[in-house]
Amino acid sequence: MASRMTGTKLRIGIVGCGRVVQTAHLAALAGLPDIEVTAICDADAGVADRVGTRLGVAPRFTACADLVKHPDVEAVLVATRDHVEPALTAIEAGKHVLVEKPLCFDVGSAAAIDSAARDSGVVAMIGYMKRYDWCFERLCAMVADLPAIRFSSVHDFACRFDKSNYLFDVAQPALADDSGPPGLTQWLLMFASHDFAVVRGAVGEPEEVVFAESAGPRTLLIGLRCRGGRFCAMELSLDTRYDWFDETLTIYSDDQIIGIRFADPFVPFAQSQLRVSAAAGPAVAQQVITGPFEDAFRREWRHFAECVATGAAPRTPVREGVADAALAVEIASRCSRAAPS
């Protein structure tokens, strides 16, 4: 495992320089003086060169195996489309890893990454950045004080993913992705793994898929029984193309409703909102609490750096990817309609 020197910057190598890296991670890292990007890797050499030039980072590679050999890399952000090979390569080289969601698309590969991380002793974390959102953290603290949860719901309907492209100058690969449309299990993990993560963090570990029903080609209604018997209904859709971001989590107790409207991750410095309804004598008090101008990506990176420095266990360990892959497989198997095309 890579050694850690007190008072030094955490030296990060980035593997995969796609849209989420260029529009979210780089902006978050730019505001963190204790973390430094020291090497860049992308299968497309042109993308690696453009991103490296933008950052002023000279070491540039097209293969993860070469990046992890660089002496100035002690941790790796894995943000390729398929995370399995680069994650295992980095872990086997003794590097700490932050793996973008989803961890991978099958239970066996997820378990292999988890096992390798535990054997090596490196910090291995999934980028479920919504779990580090300021408003989400406060929602969890409020939920912990509730005597009971009667019901919970997640709503996540897709926006146009290109709606904010005009805000960024994104280096595009020379060759387009030709992998074809994902099957149901894959799109659940690509689109809904953040939703699985927030359910796990606020409601409890999903233990049973009660039902899963298709309402459209890529629209699902899912019922989950979570730890402690808590029920969560999930409404998911990739059939929509809104010009706004539409993802919420709502917790219902006997006398309070606590919810969060998540910030748009495609807009810099967008803020989540925490919404609370409760009795106030004979009236009803309704609060809307806005988070600070420190997005979830930046808070996620702070947590990762702290775990590397102290050896603390990350809040979103890679073992959650094993559970999410199994959950997606179970949901897909329960759907009454064929996988989306």
Order of alpha helices (4+ residues) and beta strands (2+ residues): beta-alpha-beta-alpha-beta-alpha-beta-alpha-beta-alpha-beta-alpha-beta-alpha-beta-beta-beta-beta-beta-beta-beta-alpha-alpha
